[in-house]
């Protein structure tokens, strides 16, 4: 996957700590950034393909990404 999507990401230059919240309930700030991001879907697919275990990627927490992967396995 082409890494140039990262250059267009809304999170570029922001404090990375907001994307690694202590709990899912604390992920609202990161999700707000992702909501306005032009590369949100690409970021999410990158995280799913790489099985990112921590943080908010593409607007989803690790728990939410696991759910997406389970749903995709069921429909495959």
Rosetta blueprint (number, residue, H / E / L):
1 X L
2 X L
3 X H
4 X H
5 X H
6 X H
7 X H
8 X H
9 X L
10 X L
11 X L
12 X L
13 X L
14 X L
15 X L
16 X H
17 X H
18 X H
19 X H
20 X L
21 X L
22 X L
23 X L
24 X H
25 X H
26 X H
27 X L
28 X H
29 X H
30 X H
31 X H
32 X H
33 X H
34 X H
35 X H
36 X L
37 X L
38 X L
39 X L
40 X H
41 X H
42 X H
43 X H
44 X H
45 X H
46 X H
47 X H
48 X H
49 X H
50 X H
51 X L
52 X L
53 X L
54 X L
55 X L
56 X L
57 X E
58 X L
59 X L
60 X E
61 X L
62 X H
63 X H
64 X H
65 X H
66 X H
67 X H
68 X H
69 X H
70 X H
71 X H
72 X H
73 X H
74 X H
75 X H
76 X L
